[in-house]
């Protein structure tokens, strides 16, 4: 498990830039239950870096096209 001190929070703006989308689009994903896991700290919505990393890996595995890494190695 990741040490929380080594797993900083990201803001909605930071995650939106990382995912190359608008903040509004990221808010919509959160509303409909899509996108990285988030939590509230007062009025702020924050994302753990590890949650964004994990979501990106899952999303890539589920929606990726082309050869899989295993197929390339064969």
N, C-alpha and C positions, 0 to 999 in steps of 0.2 A: 504494500500500500504506500502511496505517496505521502511524504511528510508534508503537512499543510503549510508549513513555513516555506517549503520549496515549491508550492503550488499557488502562485499568486492569482488574485482575481483579475478579470478583465471587465471593462465596461461594455455596454451595448455598442457604443461607438467603435471601440477597439475590435470587438468581434465582427461587426459589420464590415470594417475595413479588411480584416483578415479573410472573410468569406467573400469579399468583393460584391457586397450588396448594400442596400440602403438600411438605415436604422429602422425605418418604418417597415420594411420587409422582414427584418429580424423580429420586430415586435409582433407582426402578424403571425409568423411561424410560432412564436412563443404562445400566442393566443390560441392557435389551433393544435398545439401539442407537437409541433415539428421543430427540428433544430436542436442545438445543444441544450443540455440541462442547465437551468439557471436557479438562482436563489435571490431572495429579497433581503436587503440590509436597510431597514428603515424604508425609505421611498425609492431607493436605488435597486435596480436589478443588476446582479453581478453574475459572472460566469467564471468558474474555475478553469484555468488553462488546461488541466488534465481532462475536464469534461468536453471542452472544445476539441482537443486532440482525439479523444475517443469517438466523438460524434463524426469527425472527419473520416476516421478509419472505417467506421461502420457504413457511412454514407458512400464512401468510395467502393467498398466491397459490395454493397447492394446495388449501386447504380453504374458502376464502372463498365466499360465496354472494351472489347479487344481481348488480347491474350492475357491469361492470368500469369502471375510470376512462376507458378509451378509448370505451366505449359511451355514457357520460354526456356526453362532449365532442362527440359527433356530433349 
